[in-house]
Amino acid sequence: MPGGPALRGGLLALLAAALFGLSTPLVQRFGQGLGPFSTAALLYAGAAVVALVLRQPAAREAQLGRTDLPRLLAMAGMGAVVGPVALAWGLQRTSGSSASLMLTLEAVFTAVLAWRWYGEVLDRRVVGAVLLLLAGGVVLVVEQGLAGQVQLLGLLAVLLATVAWGVDNTLSRGVAERDPGQVVWAKALLGTCATVSIALLAQEPLPGLTAAAALLAVGATGYGLSLRFYLLAQRAFGAARTGSVFAFAPFIGALGAFALGDRSATWLVVFAGGLMALGVLLHLAESHEHAHSHETLEHEHAHRHDDGHHAHTHEVMPTGLHSHVHRHAPLQHAHPHVPDAHHLHSH
C-alpha cells in the first residue's frame, strides 16, 4: 500500500479524531445547565443507537465472548463514565480551546500504557513525540493557572478525562479484533445505564428537547462512529500509534470552538498547540522495518487472503473480509510493519 502499512490505520484514526474533536465544543454548548452524568448518558445513548445499526454478522467479524465481559466493564467504567463525566464537568469551568488542546495528552497515556501492557515499540522518535505532547500539556496548565483557580480546576478535570480515556484506549486494544459495532454497542449501553442511574440518584435537571436531541446526535457521531473508526485503526496499527494520530482531535476541537465564537486563546495556548502539533507530526513520520519471525498462532478476526500473512486455504476461497478461527504457520520475512495483531514481537 502506498505510504506504508500505517496509511489505512492513520486515515481511520484521523477520521475518528475529526468526529471526536468537533464534538468537544458542541458538548460545551449544548451541555450548558445540565449535570455531567446526564450529559454523558445522552452522549452514550446516541453512540449505542448508531452502534446497534452497524453491527456485523459472525461470518464477517469476530463476535464478543463471555471472557470479554470484564474488559468491557472496565472500558465502560473508564471510557463511558469517568471520562465523559470529567470532561462535561471541566468544560463548564474552562475555555473550550484550552480543554480541546489538553485532550491531546490522551495520546501520551495511551502510548505509555500500550508500551507497558502490550510491549508495543516506542523508539526515540515516538518518545520525543510523547515528551512534546506532555510539554504542551504543562504549558496549558500554567496558562489556566494564571487565569484563576476555577479555570485550573476545570482543566484538571479535563486532564482526568484524558487519563480515563488513555486507560480505556489501551483496554480496547484487547477487543479491537472483535466486531467494532458490537464493542461500541456493549460499551455504550453499559455506560448509558450507569450514568442514567447516577443522574437520577443525584436528581440532575432534565434536559430540554433541543439539548437532548443535539447531544444524542453528537454522541452518535463523536462517540459512536468515532469509537468504531478508532477500534479499526487500533486493529490496523496498534494502540500507541492510533492514540498519537488521534491527538489531532484537540486541534480540530479548538478550531470548532473558535468557529463557535470562543476567542479565549492566549499566546501560551498557541505555544502549547505548536508543541503538540510538532509532537504529532514527529510521531507520524515514524518508519519501522526489519527481518522478523512469526511463531505459530491461532486466533479469530476479520482478515483477507492478499495481505501476505493469511496463507491458509478454503474449499471455496472467499473474497474480501471474512472471519473464522484460523492458524498461522511459522514464517520469517522482512517488510514495513506496525504493532498490529501479527506484529507484537519483541525487540
SEKOLDO-194652 format. One record per residue (C-alpha): residue in one letter; x, y, z. Coordinates in steps of 0.05 Angstrom, whole numbers, plus 5000, padded with zeros to 4 digits. Each point is the difference from the previous one (the first is absolute). Example, Ala and Ser with C-alpha at 12.3 -4.5 7.8 and 13.67 -1.06 7.14 Angstrom:
% SEKOLDO-194652
A524649105156S502750694987
//
This chain:
% SEKOLDO-194652
M500050005000P502950684981G502550385061G501449375040P495749545043A498050565047L496150374946R493349655011G500650045075G502250734997L494050204957L495249635045A503050335062L499650694967L492749884984A498749805072A503850615023A495950474956L493449735026F502050025073G503650674995L493950354973S495849705055T503850365056P497650724987L493049734984V499649655067Q502250645033R494550394964F494149525007G502049745069Q499350685034G495649955061L499949234999G503349545050P506249634978F496849315008S493850214959T504650264946A504149364998A493749574999L497350374939L506749954963Y500649255010A492649874986G501250314932A506249574992A496249375018V494650144948V504950094942A504249415022L493949545001V498850174926L507349874981R500849305031Q502549474953P498349254994A504849475027A502149814929R503250694991E502450195069A502149625062Q494750065055L500950185073G500449425049R498649915074T507450075016D499850714972L494950245053P505150215054R503850414949L493550324974L497950185070A506750345013M499650364933A493050255015G501950235069M506150404976G497850214931A492550085006V499450245072V506350325028G502550294934P493750364974V497750215070A506750325016L500150334931A492950275007W501650285069G506550304976L497150314937Q495350425043R505950295039T505450134947S500650264929G498249544942S506650134963S504449835060A495849385018S500449764928L507650064999M500749675068L496549384971T506449894959L503149705062E495549404991A505249784948V505550025053F496349555049T497949534944A507049934972V503249875068L494749495020A500449644932W507649955010R499249715070W494049544988Y501149764929G507450114989E498750474940V506550304976L501450725021D506450224965R503650675010R495550354950V493749775037V502950185068G501850694973A492850094976V497249805067L504650495036L497850574954L492749845013L501349985075A503650674997G494150314964G495349755055V504450305054V499850684964L492449964999V499649865074V504450615013E495850444954Q493549805034G503250075069L501450734983A492650084980G497649815070Q498449405044V493349834968Q503149974931L505749565026L495249515034G496049944936L506349854960L502249485052A493249664992V501449964925L506849715017L496549465042A495649854939T506349894957V502849515052A493549625001W499749974924G507349804996V498449395044D493749874959N503950044934T505249505024L494749525026S496350044934R506149744963G498249325029V493350004963A502150374937E499649354960R492749915020D494250324962P500950755014G492650124996Q498749485053V505650275045V497450724994W492949775014A501949605062K504350565028A495050554985L494249605029L503849865065G502150735004T493050264988C496949555054A505350225051T499650754986V492350014996S499649665068I504950495032A496550604967L493349785029L503049895069A503450684998Q493450324976E503550364943P495550464959L496549694940P502450264933G495550384952L498049674935T504950404957A505949875046A498249265005A499449914925A506550384988L504049595051L497149344973A502350214930V506950205026G500549345037A498249604937T505450334959G505350255048Y499849395046G496749424961L502850084930S506550285028L501149405045R498549524943F505350324956Y504850035060L499349255011L501249864926A506250445003Q502649625061R499049364962A504150284943F506050275037G499649935075A497750405061A505950485008R500150254928T492550054996G500150435063S505450454971V496550124934F493550115039A503650575034F497850434940A493050005032P501450575048F502550454943I493649874962G496250135065A503650665011L498350224929G492849805013A500050415065F502750604961A494649924947L494750005055G502750665027D505249805053R505450544997S503349835067A506549724971T506450365024W507149974973L501449445051V494449584970V502950124930F506949805025A497249375033G496449834936G506450084960L503749525047M494449494994A499650064924L507549884995G499349385043V494449724956L503950134936L506249675029H496049385018L496849954931A506950024967E502049355034S502449434954H501349285025E502749424958H504549405016A500349254992H495349675050S497149315015H492849805010E498849425047T494249514995L493650385018E492749825002H494750535008E493650304970H499050674966A497850314935H505349894946R501649954926H504449534960D504050524962D503850315059G506049535002H498249715068H493949564988A502249424956H495049485025T495249714949H492549894994E496049524958V497050614968M504650605008P496150605026T501050694972G500850615044L499650025076H497449395037S500949735071H501349315029V505049655045H506449884960R507249785012H506450354978A506149574983P507050245020L502650534952Q506250444994H500350614954A501550754998H495250564982P497550665030H495449855058V496650285061P497649685066D493649674973A497549325023H505449654960H506050445018L500650015076H507049705000S505250255049H506150434981
//
